[in-house]
């Protein structure tokens, strides 16, 4: 996969994973997003599947996620960063979206995306309290 494809997979997986774990309305601060992503990424067992992903670029990739054609999950960036399933997939169960991502981008199981999202959400919470 190209660097761009790797980022697309990671951001879609992260957004869908956040929906799955019920995390909404995280900070839209560049520093907080990049710091939380870096923390979650460091401890995630599947980072080797995505060698082109540099945590320092997390904010820009989150910000661009809404403009990706065909994306299954993305972030709405405003006062907060809201993860959501895109219009074409909003009627799907989030578990089905995660399953599709796991089949499309082999190497990361469904629970892998949920664990990245849970770690990210926990890191965001630590940084906002």
C-alpha positions as CSV (number, residue, x, y, z in Angstrom):
1,X,0.0,0.0,0.0
2,X,1.1,3.5,-0.7
3,X,1.6,6.0,2.2
4,X,-1.7,7.6,1.3
5,X,-3.5,4.3,1.3
6,X,-2.0,3.4,4.6
7,X,-3.2,6.7,6.1
8,X,-6.7,6.2,4.6
9,X,-6.9,2.7,6.2
10,X,-5.7,3.9,9.6
11,X,-8.0,7.0,9.7
12,X,-11.0,5.0,8.6
13,X,-10.2,2.3,11.1
14,X,-9.7,4.8,13.9
15,X,-13.0,6.7,13.1
16,X,-15.0,3.5,12.8
17,X,-13.3,2.1,16.0
18,X,-14.2,5.3,17.9
19,X,-17.8,5.0,16.8
20,X,-17.7,1.3,18.0
21,X,-16.4,2.2,21.4
22,X,-18.8,5.1,21.8
23,X,-16.2,7.9,21.8
24,X,-17.6,11.1,20.4
25,X,-16.6,14.8,20.5
26,X,-12.9,14.5,21.1
27,X,-10.9,17.7,21.0
28,X,-10.1,19.1,17.6
29,X,-6.8,20.6,18.8
30,X,-3.9,19.7,16.5
31,X,-1.6,19.2,19.5
32,X,-4.1,17.0,21.3
33,X,-5.0,14.8,18.3
34,X,-1.3,14.3,17.4
35,X,-0.3,13.6,20.9
36,X,-3.1,11.1,21.6
37,X,-2.6,9.4,18.2
38,X,1.2,9.1,18.9
39,X,0.5,7.6,22.3
40,X,-2.0,5.1,20.9
41,X,0.2,4.3,17.9
42,X,3.3,3.6,20.0
43,X,1.5,0.8,21.8
44,X,-0.6,-0.7,19.0
45,X,0.5,-4.1,17.9
46,X,-0.2,-3.5,14.2
47,X,1.9,-0.5,13.5
48,X,4.3,-2.6,11.4
49,X,1.5,-3.1,8.9
50,X,1.6,0.7,8.1
51,X,5.3,1.8,7.8
52,X,4.3,5.0,6.0
53,X,2.2,6.3,8.9
54,X,4.0,9.1,10.8
55,X,2.1,10.1,13.9
56,X,3.2,13.8,13.3
57,X,0.8,13.8,10.3
58,X,-2.2,12.6,12.2
59,X,-4.0,15.9,12.4
60,X,-3.8,16.7,8.7
61,X,-5.0,13.2,7.9
62,X,-8.0,13.5,10.3
63,X,-8.8,16.9,8.8
64,X,-8.8,15.5,5.2
65,X,-10.8,12.4,6.1
66,X,-14.2,14.0,5.2
67,X,-13.0,14.8,1.7
68,X,-12.0,11.2,0.8
69,X,-14.2,9.6,-1.9
70,X,-15.6,6.3,-0.9
71,X,-14.5,6.5,2.7
72,X,-16.5,4.4,5.1
73,X,-15.7,6.4,8.2
74,X,-14.3,9.9,8.8
75,X,-14.1,12.8,11.2
76,X,-16.1,16.0,11.1
77,X,-13.7,18.7,12.3
78,X,-15.1,21.7,14.0
79,X,-15.0,22.7,17.7
80,X,-14.6,18.9,18.2
81,X,-13.5,16.0,16.1
82,X,-16.5,13.8,15.6
83,X,-16.0,10.3,14.2
84,X,-18.9,9.1,12.1
85,X,-19.8,6.6,9.4
86,X,-20.2,8.3,6.1
87,X,-23.5,8.7,4.3
88,X,-23.0,5.6,2.1
89,X,-22.4,3.5,5.2
90,X,-24.4,5.1,8.0
91,X,-27.0,2.4,7.8
92,X,-24.4,-0.3,8.3
93,X,-23.8,-1.7,11.8
94,X,-20.4,-0.4,12.9
95,X,-19.2,-4.0,13.4
96,X,-19.9,-4.6,9.7
97,X,-17.9,-1.6,8.7
98,X,-15.0,-2.8,10.9
99,X,-15.3,-6.3,9.4
100,X,-15.2,-4.8,5.9
101,X,-12.1,-2.8,6.8
102,X,-10.4,-5.9,8.2
103,X,-11.1,-7.8,5.0
104,X,-10.1,-4.9,2.7
105,X,-6.9,-4.1,4.5
106,X,-5.6,-7.5,5.7
107,X,-3.4,-7.5,8.7
108,X,-5.6,-5.8,11.2
109,X,-8.5,-7.7,12.8
110,X,-11.7,-6.0,13.8
111,X,-10.6,-5.9,17.5
112,X,-7.4,-4.2,16.3
113,X,-9.2,-1.1,15.1
114,X,-11.3,-1.0,18.3
115,X,-8.1,-1.3,20.5
116,X,-6.5,1.6,18.6
117,X,-9.6,3.7,19.0
118,X,-9.9,2.9,22.7
119,X,-6.3,3.8,23.3
120,X,-6.7,7.0,21.4
121,X,-9.9,7.9,23.3
122,X,-8.2,7.2,26.6
123,X,-5.2,9.4,25.6
124,X,-7.5,12.2,24.6
125,X,-9.4,12.0,27.9
126,X,-6.1,12.1,29.9
127,X,-5.1,15.2,28.0
128,X,-8.4,17.1,28.5
129,X,-8.8,16.4,32.2
